[in-house]
Amino acid sequence: MELRICHLYPDLLNLYGDRGNITTLVHRARWRGITASLIEARLGDRIDSRASDLYFIGGGEDRQQRLASPDLCRVKGGALRDAAASGAAVLAVCGGYQLLGHYYRPSDGPDLEGLGLLDLHTVHPGPGARRLIGNIVIRERTEGVRLVGFENHGGRTHLGPHAEALGTVESGFGNNGEDRSEGAVTGTVYGTYLHGPLLPKNPWLADVLIAHALRRRNTGVDLAPLPDVEEHLAAEAAAQRR
């Protein structure tokens, strides 16, 4: 088996060590004897919906999102929609998460068009609004697994009826600081505000994404367990800081 990863905008959307998510995916595959390959797609680069099975978009500030939005929707959007529809895994963090919704309305300037892979929209309340920042702990919606990370966003994200939250906030702010929801999931598409980076401290979620990706081309995928001692210690330390 081969884990084929596509990192979108690695030089543009990469806040708080988001590239560490790619490192985690590659290593967790190789530790199991699974080949891992990586393609990087920057502004202007077209992507092939069949070339990769796991797509990652990191976080960025409004300036970077303004650059990425038209490229994501008009250059890469069709292929990314086709990939997700055929079972590819997609993970987007913070700014990338906002761009997978219908739109992001910043504190100034026009709305930024989103890809619509997740049924949500994000609105910044405006100048002077409190940023939602700090360590965060959530409880994942399906297995009850604890996920930890760091959030720092001004936008408030609201889910529509066709998206489910990734989890429920136990400590922190989450999507909007009001309804205790955090992140969004539709099929094999995942979005979240958890940085830090996300996957080194949350190996369960990394393996969920790897399994989704491998099942696109393979049957009978069953990932062998890994010890994850250091990973769980890191997660516990992050939770205690919160």
DRENPA-3360 file (N, C-alpha, C; in nm, 2 decimals, always signed):
BEGIN
1 = MELRICHL = +0.08/-0.12/+0.00/+0.00/+0.00/+0.00/+0.09/+0.12/+0.00 ~ +0.03/+0.23/-0.05/+0.10/+0.36/-0.05/+0.01/+0.47/-0.01 ~ +0.06/+0.55/+0.09/-0.01/+0.67/+0.13/+0.03/+0.79/+0.05 ~ -0.06/+0.84/-0.03/-0.03/+0.95/-0.13/-0.09/+1.08/-0.07 ~ +0.00/+1.17/-0.03/-0.04/+1.29/+0.04/-0.02/+1.41/-0.06 ~ -0.11/+1.51/-0.05/-0.09/+1.64/-0.12/-0.10/+1.75/-0.02 ~ +0.00/+1.83/-0.01/+0.01/+1.94/+0.08/-0.02/+2.07/+0.00 ~ -0.14/+2.13/+0.03/-0.18/+2.25/-0.04/-0.12/+2.37/+0.03;
9 = YPDLLNLY = -0.06/+2.46/-0.05/-0.01/+2.59/+0.00/+0.09/+2.57/+0.11 ~ +0.19/+2.49/+0.10/+0.29/+2.47/+0.22/+0.37/+2.59/+0.25 ~ +0.39/+2.68/+0.15/+0.46/+2.80/+0.17/+0.38/+2.92/+0.21 ~ +0.24/+2.90/+0.21/+0.15/+3.02/+0.23/+0.07/+2.99/+0.36 ~ +0.02/+2.87/+0.38/-0.07/+2.84/+0.49/+0.00/+2.74/+0.58 ~ +0.08/+2.79/+0.68/+0.16/+2.71/+0.76/+0.19/+2.77/+0.90 ~ +0.08/+2.81/+0.97/+0.09/+2.87/+1.10/+0.11/+2.76/+1.21 ~ +0.19/+2.80/+1.32/+0.20/+2.72/+1.44/+0.24/+2.58/+1.41;
17 = GDRGNITT = +0.34/+2.56/+1.31/+0.39/+2.43/+1.29/+0.30/+2.33/+1.21 ~ +0.21/+2.39/+1.13/+0.11/+2.30/+1.06/+0.18/+2.19/+0.98 ~ +0.30/+2.22/+0.93/+0.38/+2.12/+0.85/+0.40/+2.00/+0.93 ~ +0.40/+2.01/+1.06/+0.42/+1.89/+1.14/+0.32/+1.78/+1.12 ~ +0.20/+1.83/+1.08/+0.10/+1.73/+1.05/+0.14/+1.63/+0.93 ~ +0.21/+1.69/+0.83/+0.25/+1.61/+0.72/+0.36/+1.51/+0.77 ~ +0.45/+1.56/+0.86/+0.56/+1.47/+0.91/+0.50/+1.36/+0.99 ~ +0.39/+1.39/+1.07/+0.33/+1.28/+1.14/+0.27/+1.18/+1.05;
25 = LVHRARWR = +0.19/+1.22/+0.95/+0.13/+1.12/+0.86/+0.23/+1.04/+0.79 ~ +0.34/+1.10/+0.74/+0.44/+1.02/+0.67/+0.51/+0.92/+0.76 ~ +0.54/+0.96/+0.88/+0.61/+0.87/+0.97/+0.52/+0.76/+1.02 ~ +0.39/+0.79/+1.05/+0.30/+0.68/+1.10/+0.27/+0.58/+0.99 ~ +0.28/+0.62/+0.87/+0.26/+0.52/+0.76/+0.39/+0.44/+0.75 ~ +0.51/+0.50/+0.75/+0.63/+0.43/+0.73/+0.66/+0.33/+0.84 ~ +0.63/+0.37/+0.96/+0.65/+0.29/+1.08/+0.57/+0.16/+1.06 ~ +0.47/+0.16/+0.98/+0.39/+0.04/+0.96/+0.43/-0.04/+0.83;
33 = GITASLIE = +0.54/+0.01/+0.77/+0.58/-0.05/+0.64/+0.50/-0.01/+0.52 ~ +0.43/+0.10/+0.54/+0.35/+0.16/+0.42/+0.43/+0.27/+0.36 ~ +0.44/+0.26/+0.23/+0.51/+0.37/+0.15/+0.43/+0.50/+0.16 ~ +0.50/+0.61/+0.18/+0.44/+0.74/+0.18/+0.50/+0.83/+0.08 ~ +0.42/+0.90/+0.00/+0.48/+0.99/-0.09/+0.41/+1.13/-0.08 ~ +0.47/+1.24/-0.11/+0.42/+1.37/-0.09/+0.43/+1.46/-0.21 ~ +0.32/+1.52/-0.25/+0.32/+1.63/-0.35/+0.29/+1.76/-0.28 ~ +0.36/+1.86/-0.32/+0.32/+2.00/-0.27/+0.26/+2.08/-0.39;
41 = ARLGDRID = +0.15/+2.15/-0.36/+0.08/+2.22/-0.46/+0.07/+2.37/-0.41 ~ +0.13/+2.46/-0.49/+0.14/+2.60/-0.45/+0.04/+2.68/-0.53 ~ +0.04/+2.81/-0.51/-0.05/+2.90/-0.59/-0.02/+2.87/-0.74 ~ -0.13/+2.85/-0.82/-0.12/+2.83/-0.96/-0.10/+2.69/-1.00 ~ -0.07/+2.60/-0.91/-0.05/+2.46/-0.95/-0.18/+2.39/-0.95 ~ -0.21/+2.32/-1.06/-0.33/+2.23/-1.07/-0.30/+2.10/-1.01 ~ -0.40/+2.03/-0.96/-0.39/+1.90/-0.89/-0.47/+1.80/-0.97 ~ -0.43/+1.68/-0.96/-0.50/+1.56/-1.02/-0.58/+1.49/-0.91;
49 = SRASDLYF = -0.71/+1.48/-0.93/-0.79/+1.42/-0.82/-0.76/+1.27/-0.79 ~ -0.69/+1.21/-0.88/-0.65/+1.07/-0.86/-0.51/+1.05/-0.82 ~ -0.43/+1.15/-0.81/-0.29/+1.14/-0.78/-0.26/+1.12/-0.63 ~ -0.35/+1.18/-0.55/-0.33/+1.18/-0.40/-0.46/+1.13/-0.34 ~ -0.44/+1.07/-0.22/-0.56/+1.02/-0.14/-0.58/+1.09/-0.01 ~ -0.49/+1.18/+0.03/-0.50/+1.26/+0.15/-0.45/+1.40/+0.12 ~ -0.54/+1.50/+0.14/-0.51/+1.64/+0.11/-0.51/+1.72/+0.24 ~ -0.40/+1.80/+0.26/-0.39/+1.88/+0.38/-0.38/+2.03/+0.35;
57 = IGGGEDRQ = -0.45/+2.12/+0.42/-0.44/+2.26/+0.41/-0.42/+2.32/+0.55 ~ -0.32/+2.40/+0.57/-0.29/+2.46/+0.70/-0.36/+2.59/+0.72 ~ -0.31/+2.66/+0.82/-0.37/+2.79/+0.86/-0.29/+2.91/+0.81 ~ -0.36/+3.02/+0.81/-0.30/+3.14/+0.77/-0.38/+3.26/+0.81 ~ -0.32/+3.38/+0.81/-0.39/+3.50/+0.84/-0.47/+3.55/+0.72 ~ -0.55/+3.66/+0.74/-0.64/+3.71/+0.64/-0.57/+3.73/+0.51 ~ -0.45/+3.79/+0.51/-0.37/+3.82/+0.39/-0.35/+3.70/+0.31 ~ -0.30/+3.59/+0.38/-0.27/+3.47/+0.31/-0.40/+3.40/+0.25;
65 = QRLASPDL = -0.51/+3.42/+0.33/-0.63/+3.36/+0.29/-0.69/+3.43/+0.16 ~ -0.67/+3.56/+0.15/-0.71/+3.63/+0.03/-0.64/+3.58/-0.09 ~ -0.51/+3.55/-0.07/-0.43/+3.49/-0.19/-0.48/+3.35/-0.22 ~ -0.51/+3.27/-0.12/-0.54/+3.13/-0.14/-0.68/+3.11/-0.20 ~ -0.78/+3.19/-0.15/-0.92/+3.17/-0.18/-0.95/+3.16/-0.33 ~ -0.91/+3.25/-0.42/-0.94/+3.24/-0.56/-0.87/+3.12/-0.62 ~ -0.75/+3.09/-0.58/-0.68/+2.98/-0.64/-0.74/+2.84/-0.60 ~ -0.78/+2.83/-0.47/-0.85/+2.71/-0.42/-0.98/+2.69/-0.49;
73 = CRVKGGAL = -1.06/+2.79/-0.51/-1.19/+2.77/-0.57/-1.18/+2.75/-0.73 ~ -1.09/+2.82/-0.79/-1.09/+2.82/-0.94/-0.98/+2.73/-1.00 ~ -0.87/+2.71/-0.94/-0.77/+2.63/-0.99/-0.77/+2.49/-0.94 ~ -0.78/+2.47/-0.81/-0.78/+2.34/-0.75/-0.91/+2.28/-0.71 ~ -1.01/+2.37/-0.71/-1.14/+2.33/-0.65/-1.21/+2.21/-0.71 ~ -1.22/+2.20/-0.84/-1.28/+2.09/-0.91/-1.22/+1.96/-0.88 ~ -1.09/+1.95/-0.88/-1.02/+1.83/-0.85/-1.03/+1.79/-0.71 ~ -1.03/+1.89/-0.62/-1.04/+1.85/-0.48/-1.18/+1.80/-0.44;
81 = RDAAASGA = -1.28/+1.86/-0.51/-1.42/+1.81/-0.49/-1.43/+1.67/-0.54 ~ -1.38/+1.64/-0.65/-1.38/+1.51/-0.71/-1.31/+1.41/-0.62 ~ -1.20/+1.45/-0.57/-1.12/+1.36/-0.48/-1.20/+1.33/-0.35 ~ -1.26/+1.43/-0.29/-1.34/+1.40/-0.17/-1.46/+1.32/-0.20 ~ -1.52/+1.34/-0.31/-1.64/+1.27/-0.35/-1.61/+1.12/-0.37 ~ -1.49/+1.09/-0.41/-1.45/+0.95/-0.43/-1.38/+0.89/-0.31 ~ -1.38/+0.95/-0.20/-1.33/+0.89/-0.07/-1.20/+0.94/-0.03 ~ -1.14/+1.03/-0.09/-1.01/+1.08/-0.04/-1.03/+1.16/+0.09;
89 = AVLAVCGG = -0.93/+1.15/+0.18/-0.94/+1.22/+0.30/-0.89/+1.37/+0.29 ~ -0.95/+1.46/+0.35/-0.91/+1.60/+0.35/-0.91/+1.65/+0.49 ~ -0.80/+1.72/+0.53/-0.79/+1.78/+0.66/-0.75/+1.93/+0.64 ~ -0.83/+2.02/+0.70/-0.80/+2.16/+0.69/-0.80/+2.22/+0.83 ~ -0.70/+2.31/+0.85/-0.68/+2.36/+0.99/-0.70/+2.52/+0.98 ~ -0.77/+2.57/+1.07/-0.79/+2.72/+1.09/-0.82/+2.79/+0.96 ~ -0.73/+2.87/+0.90/-0.76/+2.94/+0.78/-0.80/+2.85/+0.67 ~ -0.74/+2.73/+0.66/-0.78/+2.64/+0.56/-0.92/+2.58/+0.58;
97 = YQLLGHYY = -0.95/+2.56/+0.71/-1.08/+2.52/+0.75/-1.19/+2.62/+0.71 ~ -1.16/+2.75/+0.73/-1.26/+2.85/+0.70/-1.28/+2.85/+0.55 ~ -1.18/+2.82/+0.47/-1.19/+2.82/+0.32/-1.26/+2.70/+0.27 ~ -1.28/+2.60/+0.35/-1.35/+2.48/+0.30/-1.50/+2.50/+0.32 ~ -1.54/+2.61/+0.39/-1.69/+2.64/+0.40/-1.74/+2.72/+0.28 ~ -1.85/+2.78/+0.30/-1.91/+2.86/+0.19/-1.85/+2.99/+0.17 ~ -1.81/+3.06/+0.28/-1.74/+3.19/+0.27/-1.68/+3.22/+0.41 ~ -1.58/+3.32/+0.40/-1.53/+3.38/+0.52/-1.54/+3.53/+0.51;
105 = RPSDGPDL = -1.61/+3.59/+0.60/-1.63/+3.74/+0.60/-1.53/+3.80/+0.70 ~ -1.42/+3.86/+0.65/-1.32/+3.91/+0.74/-1.37/+4.04/+0.80 ~ -1.28/+4.10/+0.89/-1.32/+4.22/+0.96/-1.33/+4.34/+0.87 ~ -1.26/+4.34/+0.76/-1.26/+4.44/+0.65/-1.25/+4.38/+0.52 ~ -1.30/+4.44/+0.42/-1.29/+4.39/+0.28/-1.40/+4.29/+0.25 ~ -1.40/+4.25/+0.12/-1.51/+4.16/+0.07/-1.50/+4.02/+0.13 ~ -1.61/+3.95/+0.12/-1.61/+3.81/+0.16/-1.51/+3.73/+0.08 ~ -1.45/+3.63/+0.14/-1.36/+3.54/+0.07/-1.44/+3.41/+0.03;
113 = EGLGLLDL = -1.45/+3.38/-0.09/-1.52/+3.26/-0.14/-1.46/+3.13/-0.09 ~ -1.54/+3.04/-0.04/-1.50/+2.91/+0.01/-1.53/+2.80/-0.09 ~ -1.48/+2.69/-0.07/-1.50/+2.58/-0.16/-1.63/+2.50/-0.14 ~ -1.69/+2.52/-0.02/-1.82/+2.45/+0.00/-1.81/+2.30/+0.03 ~ -1.69/+2.25/+0.06/-1.68/+2.11/+0.10/-1.74/+2.08/+0.23 ~ -1.75/+2.18/+0.32/-1.81/+2.17/+0.45/-1.92/+2.28/+0.46 ~ -2.04/+2.24/+0.51/-2.16/+2.32/+0.52/-2.14/+2.42/+0.64 ~ -2.07/+2.53/+0.62/-2.04/+2.62/+0.73/-2.01/+2.76/+0.67;
121 = HTVHPGPG = -2.01/+2.86/+0.75/-1.96/+2.99/+0.71/-1.90/+3.05/+0.83 ~ -1.81/+3.15/+0.81/-1.73/+3.21/+0.91/-1.74/+3.36/+0.90 ~ -1.76/+3.43/+1.01/-1.78/+3.58/+1.01/-1.69/+3.63/+1.12 ~ -1.60/+3.73/+1.09/-1.53/+3.80/+1.19/-1.61/+3.92/+1.25 ~ -1.63/+3.93/+1.38/-1.72/+4.03/+1.44/-1.68/+4.17/+1.41 ~ -1.55/+4.19/+1.37/-1.50/+4.33/+1.34/-1.39/+4.38/+1.44 ~ -1.34/+4.49/+1.41/-1.22/+4.54/+1.49/-1.26/+4.55/+1.64 ~ -1.17/+4.52/+1.72/-1.19/+4.52/+1.86/-1.25/+4.40/+1.92;
129 = ARRLIGNI = -1.30/+4.31/+1.84/-1.36/+4.18/+1.89/-1.25/+4.09/+1.95 ~ -1.29/+4.02/+2.05/-1.20/+3.93/+2.12/-1.16/+3.82/+2.03 ~ -1.03/+3.79/+2.03/-0.98/+3.67/+1.96/-1.00/+3.55/+2.05 ~ -1.03/+3.44/+1.98/-1.05/+3.31/+2.05/-0.91/+3.24/+2.05 ~ -0.84/+3.25/+2.16/-0.70/+3.21/+2.16/-0.67/+3.13/+2.29 ~ -0.59/+3.03/+2.28/-0.54/+2.95/+2.39/-0.54/+2.80/+2.36 ~ -0.50/+2.72/+2.46/-0.50/+2.58/+2.45/-0.65/+2.53/+2.46 ~ -0.68/+2.42/+2.39/-0.82/+2.38/+2.38/-0.82/+2.22/+2.39;
137 = VIRERTEG = -0.92/+2.18/+2.46/-0.95/+2.03/+2.47/-1.09/+2.00/+2.43 ~ -1.10/+1.91/+2.34/-1.24/+1.87/+2.29/-1.26/+1.72/+2.30 ~ -1.38/+1.68/+2.30/-1.42/+1.54/+2.30/-1.48/+1.50/+2.17 ~ -1.41/+1.42/+2.09/-1.45/+1.38/+1.96/-1.59/+1.32/+1.96 ~ -1.67/+1.34/+1.85/-1.81/+1.31/+1.85/-1.85/+1.16/+1.84 ~ -1.77/+1.08/+1.78/-1.81/+0.94/+1.75/-1.75/+0.84/+1.85 ~ -1.62/+0.86/+1.88/-1.55/+0.76/+1.96/-1.53/+0.81/+2.10 ~ -1.55/+0.94/+2.13/-1.53/+1.00/+2.26/-1.38/+1.02/+2.29;
145 = VRLVGFEN = -1.30/+1.02/+2.19/-1.16/+1.04/+2.21/-1.13/+1.19/+2.24 ~ -1.04/+1.21/+2.34/-1.00/+1.35/+2.37/-0.90/+1.40/+2.27 ~ -0.92/+1.52/+2.22/-0.83/+1.58/+2.12/-0.78/+1.71/+2.18 ~ -0.65/+1.75/+2.17/-0.60/+1.87/+2.22/-0.53/+1.95/+2.12 ~ -0.52/+2.08/+2.14/-0.45/+2.16/+2.05/-0.44/+2.31/+2.09 ~ -0.41/+2.40/+2.00/-0.40/+2.54/+2.03/-0.48/+2.61/+1.93 ~ -0.57/+2.70/+1.97/-0.65/+2.78/+1.88/-0.62/+2.93/+1.89 ~ -0.63/+3.00/+1.77/-0.61/+3.14/+1.77/-0.68/+3.20/+1.64;
153 = HGGRTHLG = -0.80/+3.24/+1.66/-0.88/+3.29/+1.55/-0.98/+3.40/+1.59 ~ -1.00/+3.49/+1.50/-1.09/+3.60/+1.52/-1.23/+3.56/+1.47 ~ -1.23/+3.48/+1.36/-1.36/+3.45/+1.30/-1.44/+3.35/+1.38 ~ -1.58/+3.37/+1.37/-1.67/+3.28/+1.44/-1.73/+3.19/+1.33 ~ -1.72/+3.06/+1.34/-1.77/+2.96/+1.25/-1.90/+2.90/+1.29 ~ -1.99/+2.89/+1.20/-2.13/+2.84/+1.23/-2.16/+2.73/+1.13 ~ -2.19/+2.61/+1.19/-2.22/+2.49/+1.10/-2.36/+2.50/+1.05 ~ -2.38/+2.45/+0.92/-2.51/+2.43/+0.87/-2.56/+2.29/+0.90;
161 = PHAEALGT = -2.68/+2.25/+0.85/-2.74/+2.12/+0.88/-2.66/+2.00/+0.82 ~ -2.58/+2.02/+0.72/-2.51/+1.91/+0.65/-2.37/+1.89/+0.70 ~ -2.33/+1.95/+0.81/-2.20/+1.93/+0.87/-2.22/+1.89/+1.02 ~ -2.14/+1.80/+1.07/-2.14/+1.77/+1.21/-2.01/+1.82/+1.27 ~ -2.02/+1.86/+1.40/-1.90/+1.90/+1.46/-1.80/+1.79/+1.48 ~ -1.67/+1.82/+1.47/-1.57/+1.72/+1.50/-1.58/+1.68/+1.65 ~ -1.61/+1.77/+1.74/-1.62/+1.74/+1.88/-1.68/+1.85/+1.96 ~ -1.69/+1.82/+2.09/-1.75/+1.91/+2.18/-1.64/+1.97/+2.27;
169 = VESGFGNN = -1.64/+2.10/+2.29/-1.54/+2.17/+2.37/-1.55/+2.14/+2.51 ~ -1.45/+2.09/+2.57/-1.44/+2.07/+2.72/-1.37/+2.19/+2.79 ~ -1.27/+2.25/+2.72/-1.20/+2.37/+2.77/-1.15/+2.44/+2.65 ~ -1.19/+2.57/+2.64/-1.15/+2.65/+2.52/-1.27/+2.71/+2.46 ~ -1.26/+2.75/+2.33/-1.36/+2.83/+2.27/-1.43/+2.75/+2.15 ~ -1.35/+2.69/+2.06/-1.41/+2.61/+1.95/-1.45/+2.70/+1.84 ~ -1.55/+2.66/+1.77/-1.59/+2.72/+1.64/-1.63/+2.87/+1.66 ~ -1.70/+2.90/+1.77/-1.75/+3.04/+1.79/-1.76/+3.09/+1.93;
177 = GEDRSEGA = -1.71/+3.01/+2.03/-1.72/+3.05/+2.17/-1.85/+3.05/+2.23 ~ -1.95/+3.00/+2.16/-2.09/+3.00/+2.21/-2.16/+2.86/+2.22 ~ -2.15/+2.78/+2.12/-2.23/+2.66/+2.12/-2.15/+2.53/+2.15 ~ -2.02/+2.55/+2.19/-1.93/+2.44/+2.24/-1.90/+2.34/+2.12 ~ -1.93/+2.38/+2.00/-1.89/+2.29/+1.89/-1.74/+2.33/+1.85 ~ -1.67/+2.23/+1.80/-1.54/+2.25/+1.74/-1.52/+2.17/+1.62 ~ -1.48/+2.24/+1.51/-1.45/+2.17/+1.39/-1.57/+2.13/+1.32 ~ -1.55/+2.06/+1.21/-1.66/+2.01/+1.13/-1.62/+1.88/+1.05;
185 = VTGTVYGT = -1.71/+1.79/+1.03/-1.68/+1.67/+0.95/-1.80/+1.64/+0.86 ~ -1.76/+1.61/+0.73/-1.86/+1.56/+0.64/-1.79/+1.45/+0.56 ~ -1.84/+1.33/+0.58/-1.77/+1.22/+0.51/-1.63/+1.20/+0.55 ~ -1.54/+1.21/+0.46/-1.39/+1.20/+0.49/-1.33/+1.34/+0.49 ~ -1.41/+1.44/+0.50/-1.35/+1.58/+0.50/-1.36/+1.63/+0.64 ~ -1.25/+1.68/+0.70/-1.23/+1.72/+0.83/-1.18/+1.87/+0.84 ~ -1.24/+1.95/+0.92/-1.19/+2.08/+0.94/-1.18/+2.11/+1.09 ~ -1.09/+2.19/+1.14/-1.07/+2.22/+1.28/-0.99/+2.34/+1.30;
193 = YLHGPLLP = -1.00/+2.40/+1.42/-0.92/+2.51/+1.46/-0.79/+2.47/+1.54 ~ -0.77/+2.34/+1.56/-0.67/+2.29/+1.64/-0.53/+2.30/+1.57 ~ -0.44/+2.38/+1.62/-0.31/+2.39/+1.57/-0.21/+2.32/+1.67 ~ -0.08/+2.34/+1.64/+0.01/+2.32/+1.75/+0.13/+2.23/+1.72 ~ +0.14/+2.15/+1.61/+0.04/+2.11/+1.52/-0.05/+2.01/+1.58 ~ -0.16/+1.98/+1.50/-0.27/+1.89/+1.55/-0.23/+1.75/+1.57 ~ -0.17/+1.68/+1.47/-0.16/+1.54/+1.46/-0.06/+1.48/+1.55 ~ +0.06/+1.54/+1.58/+0.16/+1.47/+1.66/+0.10/+1.44/+1.80;
201 = KNPWLADV = +0.01/+1.53/+1.85/-0.05/+1.50/+1.99/-0.18/+1.43/+1.98 ~ -0.23/+1.40/+1.86/-0.35/+1.33/+1.85/-0.34/+1.22/+1.75 ~ -0.26/+1.11/+1.78/-0.24/+1.00/+1.69/-0.36/+0.93/+1.64 ~ -0.46/+0.93/+1.73/-0.59/+0.86/+1.69/-0.64/+0.92/+1.56 ~ -0.65/+1.06/+1.56/-0.70/+1.13/+1.44/-0.61/+1.11/+1.32 ~ -0.48/+1.11/+1.34/-0.39/+1.08/+1.23/-0.42/+0.95/+1.17 ~ -0.44/+0.85/+1.25/-0.47/+0.71/+1.19/-0.60/+0.70/+1.12 ~ -0.70/+0.78/+1.17/-0.83/+0.78/+1.11/-0.81/+0.84/+0.96;
209 = LIAHALRR = -0.74/+0.94/+0.95/-0.71/+1.00/+0.82/-0.63/+0.91/+0.73 ~ -0.53/+0.84/+0.78/-0.45/+0.75/+0.70/-0.54/+0.63/+0.65 ~ -0.62/+0.58/+0.74/-0.71/+0.47/+0.70/-0.81/+0.51/+0.59 ~ -0.87/+0.63/+0.61/-0.96/+0.68/+0.50/-0.89/+0.68/+0.37 ~ -0.77/+0.74/+0.37/-0.69/+0.75/+0.25/-0.66/+0.62/+0.18 ~ -0.61/+0.52/+0.27/-0.57/+0.39/+0.21/-0.69/+0.32/+0.16 ~ -0.81/+0.33/+0.22/-0.92/+0.26/+0.18/-0.98/+0.31/+0.04 ~ -0.93/+0.42/-0.01/-0.97/+0.47/-0.14/-0.92/+0.37/-0.25;
217 = RNTGVDLA = -0.81/+0.31/-0.23/-0.75/+0.22/-0.33/-0.74/+0.07/-0.29 ~ -0.76/+0.05/-0.16/-0.73/-0.09/-0.10/-0.85/-0.14/-0.02 ~ -0.87/-0.27/-0.02/-0.97/-0.33/+0.07/-0.90/-0.39/+0.19 ~ -0.98/-0.41/+0.30/-0.92/-0.48/+0.41/-0.81/-0.40/+0.48 ~ -0.82/-0.27/+0.48/-0.72/-0.19/+0.55/-0.74/-0.20/+0.70 ~ -0.64/-0.24/+0.77/-0.64/-0.26/+0.92/-0.51/-0.21/+0.97 ~ -0.50/-0.09/+1.03/-0.37/-0.04/+1.07/-0.32/-0.11/+1.20 ~ -0.20/-0.15/+1.19/-0.14/-0.21/+1.31/-0.12/-0.10/+1.42;
225 = PLPDVEEH = -0.14/-0.13/+1.55/-0.13/-0.03/+1.65/+0.02/+0.01/+1.67 ~ +0.04/+0.13/+1.71/+0.17/+0.18/+1.74/+0.18/+0.21/+1.89 ~ +0.30/+0.22/+1.96/+0.30/+0.24/+2.10/+0.25/+0.37/+2.15 ~ +0.29/+0.48/+2.08/+0.24/+0.62/+2.10/+0.26/+0.67/+2.24 ~ +0.36/+0.62/+2.31/+0.39/+0.67/+2.44/+0.42/+0.82/+2.45 ~ +0.51/+0.86/+2.36/+0.55/+1.01/+2.36/+0.43/+1.09/+2.32 ~ +0.35/+1.04/+2.22/+0.24/+1.12/+2.17/+0.14/+1.14/+2.28 ~ +0.11/+1.04/+2.36/+0.01/+1.05/+2.47/+0.07/+1.14/+2.58;
233 = LAAEAAAQ = +0.20/+1.14/+2.61/+0.26/+1.23/+2.71/+0.24/+1.37/+2.66 ~ +0.26/+1.40/+2.53/+0.25/+1.53/+2.48/+0.11/+1.58/+2.49 ~ +0.01/+1.49/+2.46/-0.13/+1.53/+2.47/-0.17/+1.56/+2.61 ~ -0.12/+1.48/+2.70/-0.15/+1.50/+2.85/-0.09/+1.64/+2.89 ~ +0.03/+1.67/+2.85/+0.09/+1.80/+2.89/+0.01/+1.91/+2.83 ~ -0.03/+1.90/+2.71/-0.12/+2.01/+2.65/-0.25/+2.02/+2.73 ~ -0.31/+1.91/+2.76/-0.44/+1.92/+2.84/-0.42/+1.99/+2.97 ~ -0.30/+1.95/+3.04/-0.28/+2.01/+3.17/-0.25/+2.16/+3.16;
241 = RR = -0.19/+2.21/+3.05/-0.17/+2.35/+3.04/-0.30/+2.42/+3.03 ~ -0.40/+2.36/+2.96/-0.53/+2.43/+2.95/-0.59/+2.43/+3.08;
% end
